[in-house]
Amino acid sequence: MAGEKVNLTGARETLLMTLYGKALESRLPHSLLKDRFADEAVKKIDYDFSRLKVDANLGLGFAIRAKTLDASVEDFLARNLDAIVLHLGCGLDTRVFRVDPPRGIDWFDVDYPEVIELRRKLYPSRDNYHLIASSVTEPDWLAQIPRNRPAIVVAEGLTPYLPAEEGPRLLSRLVAHLAGGELMFDAYSNLGLKLMRLSPAIKVTGADVHWAIEDPRELERAVPKLRFIEEISRYKSPAGARMTWPARLFVGLWKIIPPLRKVGRILRFRF
């Protein structure tokens, strides 16, 4: 049977890079993610993934980032039994299936209409799981989100693709609409954006990156309701030891050289 045709370009096409990396990592004997939905989705899509040049190191890096965010979502839900999860720029990520939230939790995945259409073809529906077909920078979709429940907002691989002026506007709308909760996303410095532009996947897809965040407290000033909690290294997990030695050397330098530490990390805020 023919696979699902994919007609994504630019930043939208890069979601196939992260999907494929997670699928590769999930095929390993001691997988961190064990993401069978990602692996099955890759097999259903008619696309030449080899053009994205995703190797085992990159796949493991994606898995570590995803697992870190998954654990934070699980922790928040354990403390807030009536919470909502708002997953911005969800792409083809299968976090809702990995976390498997309990009854009473409403989960909202938001992305462009063509991405949501593809998700509907690839993944099963489930109770209290909502798909919103919209660019995250459009303000109208927020009307579909409850205002009176604690929320955890997660964005993975989204912020660098946002126009620099749109990022703070989006965060301001979120904290104004939601009752309160936490916000987590991966952020990149200007050096991080320069390194991203060297990525084969960025070059092949024609995507560009725009929004650099050097100091997370800049966002506290731009969005007064935000309170910075912590910064988490992208490679905090001991699973990083499974990378090749050149990759481990780079990660070691990443941890001890201040400019490299800001290249890519996960930021956590409360609002």
N, C-alpha and C positions, 0 to 999 in steps of 0.2 A: 504494500500500500504506500502511495506517495506521502512524503512528509508534509508538514505545514510549511507553506511558503512564507518567507520573512522578507518584508520590504521596509526595512528600517535603515535610516542613514544618520550620519552625524552622531551626536551624543546618544540618541536613542539606540543606535547600533552597538554602542559600547556595553549595553546591558548583556549582550550575548557573551562578551568576554568574561564577566563575572559569573554568569550562569555556567559557562563551560569550565571555568576554573574550579568552581564548587563541585561540579559533576566529576571532574578528574580526581579531586581530593577524596570524594566519597567512594571512589572505586578502590582506594587503598585498603590493605588488610586492617590497619589500625586507624581508620578514618576518624577525624575529629568531628565532622559534621554528620556523617552517615545520612546524607541528603538524597534519598532514593528518588524523591520527586524531581530534583534537579537533573539527576542522571537520566530518568525516564523522559524528561522534557527534551533534553539534548537529542535523544534517539528519535523523537517525534518530529524534529525540526529539519527542514530541507535547507541546509546552509553549510558552507565550507568553513568550519571552525578553524581549520589550520591557518587561514589567512590572518588570524588574530595573534598568532605566535604566543599562545598561553602555554607555559611549561609547568612542571611540577612545583617549582618554587613559588611562582605567582599563584597557582591554585591553592597552595598551602597558606600563602599570605591572605588570600580572600577568605579562606576557611577560618583562620584565626580571628580576623576582623569580625566576621559574621557570628562566630561563637561568642565573642566578647559582648556583642550587642544582644544576642539571644539571652545570655545569662542575666544581663541587666533588665531586660523585659520581664523575664521570669521572676526576678527578685521583686520588681515593682508590683507585678500582679499578685504575688504572694502576700504583699502588704496592703493591697487595695482590691478587694474582692468584687467591687462594682466598677472597676476601671474600664476605660477604653484604650485601645492601641491605635495610634495614627501613624501609618507607615508611608512616608513621603517619598515619591519617586521610587516606588516599589520594584519597578522593572519586572523581571521574571524570578525574583527572589522568592523562596518558599518558606520564609520565616514563620508564617502562620501555621504551617504544618509541622515545622521543627519544634516550635514552642508548644503547640497544641493547647491553646488556652482553655481554662475550665468554663463551665456554664456560667452565664452572667457577665462574661466579658464580651464586649462588642469590638470587633477588629475592622479597621478601615484601611484598605490599600488604595493609594492614589497615584495615578500616572496618566500619560497621554492616552487618548481614546484608542489609538492603534495598538498600544501596549496592553491595555485592558482587554481589548478584543482577543489578542493572542493568549492572554492568561485564561480567558474563558474556554478557549479551545484545548489548552494544555492541562489545566488543573481542575480537580473536582470542586464543587460547591460545598459549603458546610454551614451549620447553624451560626447565626450572629456574625457572619463574615460578609463584609460589604465592599464592593468594588466601585470606585469613583473615577470616571473617565474625564480627566481634566489636567491641564498643566497645573503644577502646584503654585505657580505664580499668579494664576487667575484667582480673584477673590471670592467668586460666587460659590464655589464648591463647599466652602466652610459652613454654609447654611445647613448642610446635611449632617453636621457633626454635633452631638449633644454638648450643651454648655455647662451642665450641672453635675458632671462626674469627673473624678480624677483621671488624668490622661498621661500616658507616656507617648512621646512623639519621637520617632526614630527615622533617621535618614542615613542611608548607606550609599556612598559613592555619588551623592547628589550635589553637595555644595560647590565643588569646583566648577560645575557646569552652569551654575546660576550666574546671571549678570551681577556684578559686584553691588550695584545699587538695589537689586531686587532681593538679595539675601536678607538684609535687616528688615525690609518691608514685610517679607513673608513671616519672619519671626515675630514682628510686632503684631501682625494680624492674628497669629496663633495665640499669643499670650493674652491678647485682648478678648478673644472669643472663648477660650477654655477656662474652666474654673480654677485649675491649678494642676501641678504635676511635675514631670521631668522631661527634659529634651536631651537627646543624644545624637551626635553625628560625627563623621570623620571630617577633619579639616586639614587644609594644606597651606603651607607658607608660600611665599613667592618663589623660593627655591624649589619647593615641592611641585608647583605648577610647571616650572621649567623642566623638571625631570619627567613629569607626566607627558609633556609635549614630545618627549623623545621616545615614548612608548610606541611600539609597532602598531598596537591596536588604535591608538589615537591618530597616527599617521594614515593608516589604512581606511579608517572610517571617516576621516575628515572632521572629526570632532575638535572642539577647542575648549579650553578651560579659562576661567575668568576671575573667580572670587578667591582671593587669598586671605587667610586669617593668621596674622602674625601673633597677636596677643588676644586670648579669649576674653579678657576684660574689656577689650574694645566693644564687644557685643553688649556688655552690661551698660556701657555708656550710651550705645545706640538704641538699646531696648531696655529701658529702666526696670521693667519687671523681672528680667532675668537675673539669676544669681549663679555665678560660676561655682561648681562643686569640685571638679577634678579633671585632670588630663590623664589619659590612659595610653600607654605605648601600644602601637599597632602590633608589636611582637612580644607582648607580655607573656603569652602562653609558652609553656615548656615544649610545646609541639614544634616550635621554631628549630629545635635541635635536629629535626628530620630534614632540614634543608641541606643543600650541597654546601661544601665548605666555603666557596666564594660568597655565597649568599649569607652564610652565618657570619663571615667576616664583616660584610657590609652591615648586617644587623647589629653586630657588636659595636662598630663605629657609630652607628645610628644612635645607640643608647648613651654614648659618652661624649659626643661632640654636640654642643648646644644647637648650632644651626641645623644639623641633621635631625635632631630630636623633633624639630618643628616641621620637618618635611611632610609628615603625615601622622596624625594622631587622632584619638577619639576624645571629643569634648563632652562633658556632662554638665547640664545646668538644671536648676530648679526654678520654677516660676509660680 
